[in-house]
Amino acid sequence: MPRELPQDHFCPWREEAEELKERLTSLEAKMATLERHVFGRRAEKLPAVATELRGAADSTAARAEAAKRKRQERAARKAEEAPAREIRHAVPAEERHCPACGSEDLKPLGKGRTSVVYEYVPARFEKQVHVQEVLACACGRGVVTAPPPARVVDRGEYGPGFLSHMVVSKCADAMPLHRLA
């Protein structure tokens, strides 16, 4: 803040100092007006940072949960819409005997064990439902099950065609075709 000049003192610079003081006051007023225009009035100030962070964390968690729910619903809908093909796996002839007593009098036990594999058949995806035949012996102590379908990954639900299609489609853009040969 500029210091006050004594009233009884007179020098050639006094007039210029007072003009500069008036100019400074008017420039400060203009600057305050512009700041209000740019940054808004005090009543329109943003909420405290802590409040915003707390609110942002709550809304972020809620948005993430909603997005997860939406993805799950979409995946379930697509799984239902996918064309399904049932593939039956029978117990091989050399294994059609009771492991307990050796009898070959085996009867079907329920509908069988099912597993789902999503496979890529050129130009479309297909849901394959594999049904493994389960046979029970008349003695009641032995059960025989057909071997499961081959898997790329243990307990994975995607077949080799699906996985190879995904890898090729992801890498096809990264490398020019003339370099693949």
Secondary structure as GFF3:
##gff-version 3
##sequence-region A 1 181
A	DSSP	alpha_helix	12	39	.	.	.	ID=ss1
A	DSSP	three_ten_helix	42	44	.	.	.	ID=ss2
A	DSSP	alpha_helix	49	81	.	.	.	ID=ss3
A	DSSP	beta_strand	84	89	.	.	.	ID=ss4
A	DSSP	three_ten_helix	93	95	.	.	.	ID=ss5
A	DSSP	beta_strand	106	108	.	.	.	ID=ss6
A	DSSP	beta_strand	113	121	.	.	.	ID=ss7
A	DSSP	beta_strand	124	132	.	.	.	ID=ss8
A	DSSP	beta_strand	134	137	.	.	.	ID=ss9
A	DSSP	beta_strand	143	145	.	.	.	ID=ss10
A	DSSP	alpha_helix	160	172	.	.	.	ID=ss11
A	DSSP	alpha_helix	177	180	.	.	.	ID=ss12
###
